[in-house]
Amino acid sequence: MQNKIKIDERVSPIEAFPDDNKFRVVWAYGALYKNIGKTRVPHVDILLKEITLNPSTLTNNHTCIKISVAQLDIVRYMTIWCGNKRTNKIWAKFENNSYHKLRFSLDTKTATSITYRESLTNYFKSDIYRINILELKKDYWHFANATFTRFIVGTKTVLIPSLELFTSTFAPLNPRLRYELLQYNLVDVLDEYIKSSKIVDKDKYLIEFKRNKYKNSLFLLAYAKFNEIARKRIFNIRASLETSSPYPDRYPVILPYHPSEIELDVKGVYLDKDTFLVFIINGYTLPHDNEVIDYTEKDEYENTGNTGTEKPHQRYTSEIEDNPPITGEENPHSLNGSKNIRSSVRILKTSKHKLSKIEKIKKASPPTAKTTTVENTEDIDNISSGIDNQANSSSNTGKVNIVTTQGQEIKPLVEFSLIIDALKTLRDKKEILYKGVYINDFKFIDLSCNENSDYVKTNFSDVLKNTGLELNRWIEINRDIKEKNSKKVKRAFVRIRRYLLIKIIFSNNDFFYLFEIDKKKNKGYKGFIFNLNIKIDEDTLIDLIHQTHDNKGLMKKVSIPGHTFKHFVKNGKIVDNLKNAFERVIKL
């Protein structure tokens, strides 16, 4: 395994894990703790078992830690970690070749909740999977009392760790909703998400959300609102945590919110010929008992003298590109960017759920006040799934987004988004630049100088890496991070510097190219307009990128004929900036 194991760079480190080079496997989830720490997100005990490689062996060394329950999307059973970084491997070495990948359908009416301790004589008799006595008796009981969801399938039994079932099948893309179901009254949670709802045609659930981003939890919220079986099971999750015990540890009872059945794609082990223990759920089906109708009302703002729509508030979001650690001790700042972490759980293609959509357009007067928010992605020390706020203590904490692997569009950097949106505004409004000329269209130029209607991600390294030219450090964007409990500062790599190359096509069939450079915070570069009515080729592109690289972004030193201009932002936008720059070039 040692030759193949490597750090999974797509996943951020977990701040609470040991920061060393030892290999450990996530062996068990334990007790849940409510209302601890400043984030108010419940925490959970994690049992890590140290392993050796070549040969792969479990040792008797272990570590017990607490992490935010929102981090269970990443800290999954049997994942192997090197210090605080997840690797690309899963622990699968169990006795009797008992580790398997399976897919099966479960009757949720048979589901019950049991604890590890109660099941020792019935299900955990063998040494295939055990939680051994720990040095601190308190630690042992926090894992021995952990709950599992049990399903009966004929004469067979399927066991699933309760928090794995909860994390992977209760809105896996919405950790905030999940931890709110643990913390708050169900009625209050539904009121936070749902704008309006009703049952139509006797058995169809119509739901309108307060925000579009809640739609990744559509079925859970619809069934929680209207289905009596689902509602009771979800209500009992929080109720199971409201005990009279004076101790903080809690053990949730998790039953599927699916009223009748759920199909799962899983990895796990046979504890014996009749008992299968699930470790990881890779896929699941949505409930199909009732059709869900996704209802949306959209305001269309009419622009005086123009066609199109105009939003009262524009928010420019950008993904944090480096890998700051995930913390459970801070809430994210609402004006900071997000780190997208891809979910490893999918909805199975065999899902029989019924979904329909209704969209209603409402005409509205354009807003008198318009605001623009640009999220910060610089100087981010850590990221969090807590509730975003604007406290000073959160100023260096970004957000975590769990996203699907399907249909994820490539997002431009924030400064590139401002430019692209300005071009869209000039094009859609047919803003006259000079003597009746306006922008008819624009295209994104890729590495092969092909024209694309959709944004393409391009960087300096991809253009120059095969040229044999010596590259300097300018093409790297780094940032300084202050080490914890120290005055020392270390430099962390963020990304290879990107560029934006766009062909601007005018109504009179003239065209030129706009070149923009990725910048670091407080370090801007001028825009560059060149090749008026001359189609760009790969040689010109390499020359442009090479000279820009050698001159570290100082476009006035580039020998290619063209025009530079400074950027300025007005009311959060750069429409006037680009319009003035283009007008000056067209007049020449």
N, C-alpha and C positions, 0 to 999 in steps of 0.2 A: 504493500500500500504506500510505502514511503516515497517511492519513485513517482507515483501518480498524484499524491495528495498536494494540493496547492490552495492558497488563500483565494476565496471568492471575492474578487474586487468589487462586485456589484452590491455587496452588503456592507453596511457601515459597522464598525466595531461596537460592542456593548460596553459602556463605561463601567458597569458594575462587575464585569468579569475580571479575573486576575490578568494583569498586564505583564505576561511573561511568554516564554516560548514552549510551554508544556502543552501536550495534546490531551484534550479531555472530551468526553462524550456527555451529552445531556441525557441523564439517566432517568430522571423523574421530576414531575411537578408536585409541589406540596401544598402547604396551607396558603390561603388567601388572606390578605390584610387590607381592610378598608380604612380610608381617611387617614393615611399616614403621609407625611411629607407635604411640601408646599404645592405639589401638582394636584393633590387629591385623587390621583389615579390609583386604584388598588394595586398592591404589590403581591408577588407570589414567590414562594420558596422554590429554588431550583437546586437539584442535586447533580453535581458534576463528578464523573468518575474519571480518574487519570488513566491513560492508556499508554502502551508502548507500541512502537511500530517495528516490523521485521524481527520477529513475528508479531502480529497484532494480538495484544494481550490486555485484558482488563487488570488493573492493579487494585490493591486495597486502599489506595490513597483517594480521598474524595474532598470536595469543597462544597459548602452550602452557601448560597448567595440569595439575595432578594433582588428581583427586577420588577419593572412595571409590567402589569398584565398586558399592556398594549404591545410589549416586545415579544410576545409569544408567536407573533407572525414569523419571526426570525429565529427565535430560540426554540427550535422544534425538537421533539424526541429523537434521539439517536443521531442528531447532527454532531459532527466532530469539529472542535474548535482548537485553534492554536492561540493560546492566550485569550485575548478578547476579540479575535478575528475568526469568523466562520470559514471553514474550508469547503471544498467541493465534494466532500465524502460523507457518507452515512455509515454508522456502525451496523454491520450486518453479520457479525461472527457470533453465532449462537449454536448451542449444542444440537446434535441430531439434524443438522441442516434445516432447522425449523423456521428460518426467515423466508417469508414469501410475499409476493405482490398478488393481491386478489381484488376482484370486483364482485360485489354482491348487493342484493336488495334486502332491506330490513323492514319488518313490520314494526312501526313505531309504537303500536299499541302494546307491544310486549316489553317496552323499555322500562327499566327500573334503575335506581341508583344504589350502589354498594360501595363499601370502602375496601382498601387493600387489606387492612387488618382483619376484617370480617371474612375475607375470601381466601385466607391463607390455607385453610384445610380443604377448600373446594376447588380452587382454581390455580393458586400459586404454590402448588406442592413441590414441583420440580425445581431444579437449579437453573432452568433456562432463563428465567427473569426473576430476580429477587431484589428487595431493598434490605440490605444487611443492617444489623445493629450498628449505630453510629456512636462515636465517643460520647457525644452529648445526648442523653436520653430524650431531651426536649426536641432536638433536631429529628431524631428517629420518628417520634410520634407525629411530627408535622408532615411526614411523608406516609407513615403507616395509616393515618386517618384520611388520606387523600381519596377522593371519590372517583369511581368509574361508572360509566353508563353501560348497563348490561342489556343485551338483546337475546332473545331465544329464537333460534331458527331450527324448528323441528326438535331433534335431540341434541343439537349443537348450541354453543354459547359464543357470542361475540362480546368482547370487552373493549371499551374505548375510554381512555382517560378523559374525564369530564371537560377539562379545560381545552383539550385538543378538539373535542367535538364542538365546543362553544366557539373557539377561535376560527375553525375551518369551515363551519356551516352556518353560523349566525353572522351574516354580513361580513365576510372575510376582508372586504375592501374598506370597512368602516370601523377601525378600532375604537374610535370615540363613542360610537353608538353602543358597542359591546360593553365598554366599561361603565357607560351611563346606566345600562340595564342592571349592572351589579350594584350601582350606587343609589339610584333614585327610583321613585315611584313610577310605575309603568305609565300611568295617565299623564304625568308631567313630561316624561320622555316623548310620548306621542305628540303632545301639544307643542313641543319644541320643533318637531320635524314636519308635521302635517298641517297644511293650510286649510284644506277642506276635504271631506270624505263622505261617502254614502254607499249603500248597497243598491245596485240597480238590477233590474230583471231578476229579482228575487235572490240571486246568489253570486252576483259579480261585484267585486270590490273596486270602487272608483276612488283613486287617491290623487290629490294635488299637493305637491310639496311646497314648502316655503322657499327652498333653494334647489336648483337643478342638481347640485352635487350629491344630494341625498338619494338620488335615484338608484345608486348602486346598492341600496338597501330596500328596494321597493317591495319585494315579496315578504321579507321579514316584518316590515312596518305594516303592510296591508293585512297580513294574517294576525299580527298582534292587535290590530285595531278591531277586526270583525270576527275572526274565527274563535269560537269558544274554547276549543281544545288547545290551540296554539296560545291563546291569551292566558289560559290557566297555567300552562307549562312555563311560559315566560315570567308570569307574575311570581311563580314559586321559586324562581332562581334567587331573586332578592330576598324573598321570605325565608329561604333556607339559611341566609347569612344573618338574619335578625334573631340571634339566640340570646339567651340570658347569661351566657358564659362570661365571666369576668376577664377571660383571656382574649387577646386580639385575634388569634388564629381562627379562620372560618373555612368551611368545606362545602362548596356550592353543589346543589343538586341540579344537574343539567339533563334535561330530556329534550329530544328534537322538537322544534316548533312545527314540524311537518305532522299534520293530523293523522295520516295513514301510513305512508311509506317513504323511505329515502334510499336511494342507491348510492353506494360509495365505491371509490377506487382508492385502495389503501396499501400500506406496507405494514408488516407486523410479524409476529411469531405464533406458531402453534405451541401452547403451553402443554397440551396433551392432544390426543386425537379428536377430542370433542370441544376444545376451547381455543379460540383464536384471540390473541391480544393485539389490537391495532396500536401502532405507534404514530403513523403519519397518514392523514387524509389528503390525497392529491386531487380528488375530484368528488363532486356531489351533485345531486339533482335538487331542483327547487320543488316545492309542493305543487301538486296539480289538482287538488280537490276543488278549488275555485278559481275562476278567471280573474285576473287583475287588470284594471284599466288605468293606464298612466295618463292623467289629465293635466294639460298645460295651458295656461293663458299667457300670451305674449303681448306686450305693449309695443305697438309700432308708432314710433315718433315721427310725425310728418315734418319735414324740413321746408320752411318757407322758400318757394322758388326752386326747390331741388327735389330730386327723387331719392329714395333710400331711407335708411333708418339711422337714428342717432341715439346713443345711450347716454343717460345722465351721469353715469360713472364708468370710467374705464380703469381696469386694474391690470397692470403689466406684471405677469408672473414669470419667474425663471427658476430653473432647477439648480440647486446647489450641486456643483460638479465634483468637488472633492468628497472625501469620506470622513467627515467629522463623526465622533462617537455619538451613540444614542444614549441619552440620559433619562433617568426617571426622576431626577431631582429638580429640574427646572421646567417651567412652561415656556413654549415658544413665543416669540414676539410676533404680533399680528402683521407687522410691516416687513418681516423677514421672509426670504424665499423658502422653498421646500426641497427636500431630498426625496425623490421618487424611488421606492423600493418595490420591485415587482413581486406580486403575490405568487406563491407556488401552488395555489389552489385554483381549480378551474370548475366551471359548470359543465357537467358531462353533456355530450351531444345527445345522449339518450333521454335527457330531461323532458318530461311531458307537460311542463308548465304551460299555462295559457296566458298570453299577454297581448293586450291591444292598446292602442294609443289614440287619444283625442287631443287635437291642438286647436285652440281658438285664438284668433288674432283680434286684438282690441286697438282701435285708433286712439291716439292720445296726442296732446299738444307737446311740443318739445320742451324739455325742462329749461327753466330760466337760468339755473346754476348748474355748471358741469364741473365735476371733480375728476382728478386723475391720481392714481396711487401707483407708485413704482416700487416693487418689492426689492429689498436689499439681499444680495447673495454674497457680499464680501464680509470678511472678519467674523465668520460664523465658527464658534468654538465647539458647539455641539448641537444636536437636533433632538426634538422631543415630540411625543404624541399627546402631550398635555393640552390644556385649553389655552389657546393663544390670547395674549393680552398685550398691554403696552407698558409694562413695568420696566424700570431701569435694569432690574436683575435679569430680565429676559432679553436684553439688547443684543446679546451674542448667541442666542439660541434660535435655530431655525425649526421648521416644521417637518414632520414625516408624513408622506403620502404613500399608502399601499395602493398600487395600481395593477390593473390587469395586464397580462402579457399580450393581449389581443388588441389590435387597432390603436396602438399608442403612436400618435403623431410626434415627429421630431419638433421640439420647440426651439425657436430662436432665443438668443440671449436677449436680455431686457432692452439693451440699447439698439439691437437690431430690430426688435419688435416695434420700437418707436418709429424707426425709419420705414418699416414695411407698412405700418398702419397709416403713416403720413402719405405714402405713395397710393395706398388704397383710397384715401380721402380725396386726393387730387384727381385720381382717375375716375372715381365714381361720380364726383361732382362736376367733372369736366371743367375744372378751374382753368381759365384762360391765363396762359403764361405770357404770350407776346403775339400780337397781331392775329388773334383767333386760334392760335396753336394751343392745344391741350394734350395731356397724357392720355393716350388711347389704351395702352397696356404696359405691363412690365413682366420680365422673365428672370428667373434665377439661373445663374450660370454655374454648371458643375465642373468637376475636375477635367472633364473631356471637352469642355466648352459647349456642351449641349444646353439648350434652353428648356427650362422646366417651369411649369405653372405653380408648383408647390415649392415651398422652402426646402433648400438642400444645405446640409451642414458641410462646411469646407474649412480646412485649416492649413496653415503654412507648411507643416511637416508633410502632409499628403502630396503637396505639389512638389516639394524639394527633395524628398527622401531618395528618389532614384536618379538624381542629377549628379551625384558625386560631389556636390558642393559642401563645404564645411559650414555647419549650422552653429549659430551662437545661442546663448541662453535667452535671448529676447523672445524667442518663439514659445518659451514656457511662461505661464502665468503662475506665480507662487504667492504665498502669503506667509506672514510671520505669526507664529502661535506661541504665546507665553506658556511655558511648562507649568504644570500644577505645583503649587507650593514652592515655586522657584522664580528667580528673576531671569532665568535663562530663557532665550527665545530660539525656537527651532523653525526652520523654513519648511513649509509643506507645499507640495505640488498640487495645483488645482486643475489645470487643463493645458493642452497645447493651444496656443493663440489661434483664434479663428479669424476669418475674414468674410465679408459679404460682397458678392459681385452680382450686380443686377443690370440687365439691359432695359433701358427706358425707351419706349416706342411712342412716337408722337403722332398726332392726327394727320400731319402732312407727310407721314411715312419716314421722316428723319428719325434717327436714334442715336443714343450714346450710352456709355457704360458708367455706372456709379460704383465706386469701390470704397468700402468702409472697413475699419480695422477694430477688432476686439480690443477692449481696453481694460486696464485694472482700475480700481476705484481711485478717483481723483487724478487720473492720468488719461486725458483725452487725445485723440488724433483727428486731424482734419479729414473731411471727406474729399474724394478725388474723382473728377469727371474727365473722361478721356475717350478716344476713338470715336469722334463724331462721324457717323455714317461709314465706319470701317469695322467690319465684322472681326471679332477677336478670334485668335487661334491659340493653340496650345503653346507655341513658342512665345507669343506675346504675354500669355498668362504666366509662364515660368519666369520671363524677364521681369514682369511687374512684381511678382511675389519675391523674387530674388533681390531686386533692388530695395524693395520695402524692408525686407529682412536685414539687408546689409546696413541700411540707414536707420534701422530701429524705429520705423514708422514715420520718419520725417519726410513727408511727401514732396516738399519743395526741393529736396536733393535728388529726387528720381528724375532720370533723363527722358522718360516717356512724355511726349507733349500732352498737356492736360491742364486742368484748372482745380485749384484747391479752395476749400471754403471752411470756415469755422462753424461749429454747431452752436445753436442757442435754443433754449426751450422756452416756450410761451404757453402759459396755462397748462403745463404738463405735456405739451405736444411740440413737434418740430415741423408742422405743416408749413408755416410761414417761412421757416428757415430753408427748407428744400425748394419751395416755390421761388424765393428770391435768388437762390443759387442757380437754379435751372434757367430762370429768366435772363440772368446775366450772360450765361453761355449761349443761349439761343440768339440773343441780340448781336453777338459778335459776327 
